Amino acid sequence: MDFNWLFFWILAAITVTSAVAAVLTTHIVRMAFYLVVCLGAVAGLFFLAGAYFVGAMQLMIYVGGTVVLIGFGVMLTARTPFVRMQTTPDQWLLAMVTAATLGAMLLQATLRYPKPIEPPGIGEPAVSPGRLGTAFLGLRLEAASSGTSSQTGGDGEDAESLGVAYLLPFELVSVHLLAVLIGAAYLARPRRRPDQETGREGEHAGAERSGPGEEPRPAAVAIASGGDS
Amino acid sequence: MIVLCVTALIKIFIIIGALMTAAAYLVLVERWVAAWVQDRLGPNRAGIPLTKIRLWGLGQPIADGLKFIFKEEFVPGHVDKILFTLAPIATLAAAVLIYAVFPFGSLQWMAGGEPIPLGLVSGFSAGLVFIFAVNGVAVYGIILGGWASNNKYSLFGALRGAAQLIAYEIPLSLAILTLVLAAGSLRVEDVVAQQAESGVWNVFLHPLAFVVFFVAATAEAGRLPFDLPETEQELVGGYHTEYSGMRLMMYLVSEFLHMITASFLIVILFFGGWHLWGLTGAEEAATWPIALLRVAVLLVKVLAVVFFFMLIRWSWPRFRFDQLMALAWQVMVPWGLTQLVFLALWLEFVEEDPWSRGWASAWPLAAANAALLAAVWLLTAWVAQPYYDNRPRRLALPTKATVASQRAITAIPDASQAN
């Protein structure tokens, strides 16, 4: 008996439901929360497939890092208690095109596999971090390949190529987090002179000075684009 | 497969049951420690229910639990109901989930058989990354609970909590990265095995990383010098001001679980896990008595660290928020970076594998790291002169330089009069 199918369907159902909920709700913080649930369930799918390192990284970077910063941006920019936002038709269109492209690519990649791969047990990971701890710093690669200390990161794998292979993803991760950081700083910047930023906001400049009830448009746009990544 | 599922369920049941009981009784222990520190008696009356037997107050957790269960679960009208309900659940789930990767040693069921690892997901190849990740998820319970309460104090508490947890995650990660660099692996078991095989605990080998980790773990657990998210004197109750009944209990239990988690991590990463010199042995496979002894050693160490946390709670005043942030960014992050770079340089240029012959080969690194800790500590103390005035820094007492310059200014008219 194998219960992997059961957990797969549970996690897949959570993923799809929360993804749909994140798209349909008009409530910014709830949207971020559904996104967290969705990303967490995807991390669960990674764990189920035996890609423990990818799953843990998904949890750490997307769930733990990105969305916390998004939440910060929203909470620091929201001027009313429960902010609502509407997705405009052009945003719907753009999102649909992006999602359809990604969906087609994933579907094609899935159908090219002749049969489902058997997930490995807990002891033998499909993707092992191996000597990542030393390798991603770029140091001790010679020591890693000669294999001096007692480490059991898989027998047949070449530790040196593994270490180099993980250097690039780590750099990409840091660049990604930097982009998010800059985005959050941009969202939280003081807006004293709204009429000088864009023509669109300039039209509403009078309304914005009149009180705090104005809809924070930049935050809403950033959330929509943050959800696509 | 069925056997695997059943054993997994049994392990989950044991761990969650033990955690909940431990949390309940550690609340009692914390109250006893508080009473001991403050020279009181503490809770000593509740015993076996419906009898007059007191049992030194050991029935207190039952009474506390019943009180929480029977309290009204009041949901204020102004909250966001979905997130208000989900936030404590997320907090508790994240707090429990982290225990999946803690190793309790391993057990050789029969002579010559395969050793069975004790622990939920043993041999998890990315265990340390998983610990970071779940630790990061814990922020959501605080931030969502405080936001959904739609209350000024709750939101203040949530923002403080989120800022504090994110800030201290960085030194925590740097300290763990040091150990990852040392062990050459992301498996928690490998970190323990390295300490057990060489007999040199990481606390002696990397004292600077230990100091950074200890402070950051205390802050992550929100224990008293760092309990800014729920300062009673400033924020009513912090991020869980609006909560009551079982929902409040979920928050309180997960706070306690965070403290126990921090203790487990400190013991596993820095104090050798289940290893104790001359008692537990170092090889991976262990027979029944040795395996039980190892679990006992681990739990005794964890309880000792928990006791130390409780003593800290009743001996330190709370930090101010600017002090908290300054400690994280100006002290702990540079210290963690220093330790990481120092170890990387040492492993690259001085000695590749200081663990190979135990203390005989590890002592130069231990001595160098101890010297590094002292140097960094003294340097920080010299650069950041202490100010004994507890007002914010811009109002602090004048330093030597300003006093001297003021004297010089006031001295001029005196000199002219004398002439």
Interface residues (C-beta under 8 A of the other chain):
Chain A: M1 D2 F3 H27 V29 R30 F33 V36 G40 A43 Y52 F53 G55 A56 M57 L59 M60 V63 G64 G65 V68 G71 F72 M75 P81 F82 I122 G123 P125 S128 P129 R131 L132 G133 T134 L137 L139 R140 A143 A144 T148 S149 S150 Q151 T152 G153
Chain B: M1 I2 C5 D80 I82 L83 L86 V121 S122 G123 F124 S125 A126 V129 F130 F132 A133 V134 N135 G136 V137 V139 Y140 I143 L144 W147 A148 N150 L155 L159 A162 I166 L177 V180 L181 A183 G184 S185 L186 R187 D190 A193 Q194 E197 A344 L347 E348 E352 D353 W355 S356
